[in-house]
């Protein structure tokens, strides 16, 4: 009697690129292409942008997501191969991540709620630098940050925008968030802070009329914000699958040593 495979029904999603579409055609012919609502696993074919979009699309489904690199940046993806996909899925290691929840209040008093897998960041909208006030767990920690902006990154997102602005790389299982300034002018030597992932981060915009600021949660943008609240949403757990020996933990650890 054949034992049913844990990931028998596979749903494929692909970016619009020719390379990804060719992979979609090849894999669908070999393994079928199930409806995502009925599938046991979702396989994303593309780059990190598609992986983030797929994670957002299936954020509350509990379905594991496995990516194969058919795009530009592939930090979150596995190597592409059409051979024995069921075997690779069975042997894959699982990483569980939680998104950030952003609650942004704009100048009109409208509240916008979005989730972010990588980071939430605030950034100046004009040539004027932003003036920001930072509170952690409702206690003021920085009365004034003058900078291009500031971001809050998850461990999964710590190697993305956060690393580009000289923020720290966080191990995937670290119970931490990175709070990192973007081109800080005052205080000039402030390089950010490591926060417990239970922290409730509040960023208030000072002189918002003169120095307008936008807030972005991954790809969702809110303009002219006055107040942004950020916390880790433990009610949502997303499952990412990686080939054995190439887990997200291993990739982030390797990144810290520059290879």
MOHUFEN-V932346 format. One record per residue. N is the residue number from 1. RES is the residue in one small letter. SS is DSSP state (a for helix, b for strand, c for the rest). Layout:
# MOHUFEN-V932346
n = <N;N>
res = <RES;RES>
ss = <SS;SS>
This chain:
# MOHUFEN-V932346
n = <1;2;3;4;5;6;7;8;9;10;11;12;13;14;15;16;17;18;19;20;21;22;23;24;25;26;27;28;29;30;31;32;33;34;35;36;37;38;39;40;41;42;43;44;45;46;47;48;49;50;51;52;53;54;55;56;57;58;59;60;61;62;63;64;65;66;67;68;69;70;71;72;73;74;75;76;77;78;79;80;81;82;83;84;85;86;87;88;89;90;91;92;93;94;95;96;97;98;99;100;101;102;103;104;105;106;107;108;109;110;111;112;113;114;115;116;117;118;119;120;121;122;123;124;125;126;127;128;129;130;131;132;133;134;135;136;137;138;139;140;141;142;143;144;145;146;147;148;149;150;151;152;153;154;155;156;157;158;159;160;161;162;163;164;165;166;167;168;169;170;171;172;173;174;175;176;177;178;179;180;181;182;183;184;185;186;187;188;189;190;191;192;193;194;195;196;197;198;199;200;201;202;203;204;205;206;207;208;209;210;211;212;213;214;215;216;217;218;219;220;221;222;223;224;225;226;227;228;229;230;231;232;233;234;235;236;237;238;239;240;241;242;243;244;245;246;247;248;249;250;251;252;253;254;255;256;257;258;259>
res = <x;x;x;x;x;x;x;x;x;x;x;x;x;x;x;x;x;x;x;x;x;x;x;x;x;x;x;x;x;x;x;x;x;x;x;x;x;x;x;x;x;x;x;x;x;x;x;x;x;x;x;x;x;x;x;x;x;x;x;x;x;x;x;x;x;x;x;x;x;x;x;x;x;x;x;x;x;x;x;x;x;x;x;x;x;x;x;x;x;x;x;x;x;x;x;x;x;x;x;x;x;x;x;x;x;x;x;x;x;x;x;x;x;x;x;x;x;x;x;x;x;x;x;x;x;x;x;x;x;x;x;x;x;x;x;x;x;x;x;x;x;x;x;x;x;x;x;x;x;x;x;x;x;x;x;x;x;x;x;x;x;x;x;x;x;x;x;x;x;x;x;x;x;x;x;x;x;x;x;x;x;x;x;x;x;x;x;x;x;x;x;x;x;x;x;x;x;x;x;x;x;x;x;x;x;x;x;x;x;x;x;x;x;x;x;x;x;x;x;x;x;x;x;x;x;x;x;x;x;x;x;x;x;x;x;x;x;x;x;x;x;x;x;x;x;x;x;x;x;x;x;x;x;x;x;x;x;x;x>
ss = <c;c;c;c;c;c;c;c;c;b;b;b;b;b;c;c;c;a;a;a;a;a;a;a;a;a;a;a;a;a;a;c;c;c;c;c;c;c;c;c;b;b;b;b;b;b;c;a;a;a;a;a;a;a;a;a;a;c;c;c;c;c;c;b;b;b;b;b;b;c;c;c;c;c;c;c;c;b;c;c;c;c;c;c;a;a;a;a;a;a;a;c;b;b;b;b;b;c;c;b;b;b;b;b;b;b;c;c;c;c;b;b;b;b;b;b;c;c;b;b;b;b;b;b;c;c;c;c;c;b;b;b;b;b;b;b;c;c;b;b;b;b;b;b;b;b;b;b;b;b;b;b;b;c;c;c;c;c;c;c;a;a;a;a;c;c;c;c;c;c;c;c;c;c;c;b;b;b;b;b;b;b;b;b;b;b;c;c;c;c;c;c;b;b;b;b;c;c;c;c;b;b;b;b;b;b;c;c;c;c;c;c;b;b;b;b;b;c;c;b;b;b;c;c;b;b;b;b;b;b;b;b;c;c;c;c;c;b;b;b;b;b;c;c;c;c;c;a;a;a;a;a;a;a;a;c;c;c;c>
